[in-house]
Amino acid sequence: PYQHWTELKSMFVSGVPFYRKPQQKHINGIVQEDSSMVEVLNEANMLQYHEIKGEWSSDNPDIEIHLDGKNNYILGHILKRLCDIVYCPPPPPIPPKSPP
């Protein structure tokens, strides 16, 4: 309800009517929505994110954070894979040529 309320408030303040459905245009199979409404909602969400309000705040009662002292192998594997993708490991050295 809070997110919906802030969206309606931001649309009201900017003058975009919120009682009509956004118009969708089909261009080459790509659906494009009414840009003014989407732009206002994106700007409102970005402002909330920068001010750490609403769903971005840490005191949100809907979010449960469980931190335990155990080793999390799944998270470790995911982080290792992401680091390998971003920072590619160097290739192995070329073995020296040995006489026949």
N, C-alpha and C positions, 0 to 999 in steps of 0.2 A: 504493500500500500504506500509506503514512503516513497519508493522510486516512482511509482505512477503519479503520485501527487507532485513531486518535483518536476516531472516531465510536463504535466499539465500547466504548472506554474510558469515554467520557462517558455512554453509555447504562448501562454497568455501575455506575458511581459513583452515578448518579441512581436506580437500581433499576428501570429500564425493561427488560423482557426483549427481547433482540435476536435471539432464535432464531425468532420468529414474524413472519409478514408483517404489515405494517400493515393494519388494517381500513379499507376504503373504503366510504363511505356516498354514495349517490346521492340528492341532494336537488335537485329541479327541474332535473335534467340536469347539476348541478355535482357533481364528485367531491371529496369531503372525506376526507382521510386521518385516521388516528388522531392526535389533537391532542397527546397527551403525548409520543409518540415524535418527532414533527416539532418540537415546542417544544424538546425536549432537544437535538436536532441543530442547530437554529437558534441556540440559546444557545451551544453549543460552537463553532460557526463564528464567531459574533460575538466570542467571547472570543479566539479565534485571531487574528481580524482586528485587535482592539484591541492585542494583545500582539505583533503582526507576527511570527507564528510559522507554521510549516507552509507551505502554498502561498502565503501572503502575504509571506513573507520575501524579501528581495532576493538572498539567496545560494542560491536554489533553482536547482539545476543544470538543471532541465527548461526553464527560461525563457531564451530567447536574445534579447538586446536589441541591435539594430543601429542605431547612430546614425551617420549619415554627414553630412558637411558640406554636401551638396547641398541645394538647395531642394526641399522636398516639396510639390508643387502639389496633390496629392490631399488631404493633411492640411490644407493651407491653405484649400482650398475647403470642406472639412467644417467647420472652425472658423469660417469666415466665415458659412456658412449657419446654424450654431448660434447665433452671436452675433446674426445678423439676426432669428432667431426669438425669442430671449430679450430682446434690446434692440431693439425695433422702430425702424427709422429714421424720422425725422420725415417727414410728408407734404410733397411739394413745395409751394412757395408758390403762391398763387393768382395767375394773371397779371392785371395791371392792366387795367381796362376802357379800351379805346381808343375815341375818337369815330368814328362811321361815316363 
